[in-house]
């Protein structure tokens, strides 16, 4: 399946947002991320059941401290 991740085209073999997020971030130590699919924020409690579709546009943002 083809997706756009933060504007970059990618080929995916994962069927759910949770599968992809676990593979992408599990060992990276990245925390405080939010994911939107096609402009709609998906709560992390729903990542494991959120089915990805061909041509979805995924945006990943990470919270940062500062001021």
Secondary structure as the mmCIF struct_conf table of DSSP 4:
data_model
#
loop_
_struct_conf.conf_type_id
_struct_conf.id
_struct_conf.beg_label_comp_id
_struct_conf.beg_label_asym_id
_struct_conf.beg_label_seq_id
_struct_conf.end_label_comp_id
_struct_conf.end_label_asym_id
_struct_conf.end_label_seq_id
STRN STRN1 UNK A 2 UNK A 5
TURN_TY1_P TURN_TY1_P1 UNK A 6 UNK A 7
STRN STRN2 UNK A 8 UNK A 11
BEND BEND1 UNK A 15 UNK A 15
STRN STRN3 UNK A 16 UNK A 16
HELX_RH_AL_P HELX_RH_AL_P1 UNK A 17 UNK A 25
TURN_TY1_P TURN_TY1_P2 UNK A 26 UNK A 28
BEND BEND2 UNK A 32 UNK A 32
STRN STRN4 UNK A 33 UNK A 37
TURN_TY1_P TURN_TY1_P3 UNK A 38 UNK A 39
STRN STRN5 UNK A 40 UNK A 42
HELX_RH_3T_P HELX_RH_3T_P1 UNK A 44 UNK A 49
STRN STRN6 UNK A 51 UNK A 51
TURN_TY1_P TURN_TY1_P4 UNK A 54 UNK A 55
STRN STRN7 UNK A 57 UNK A 62
#
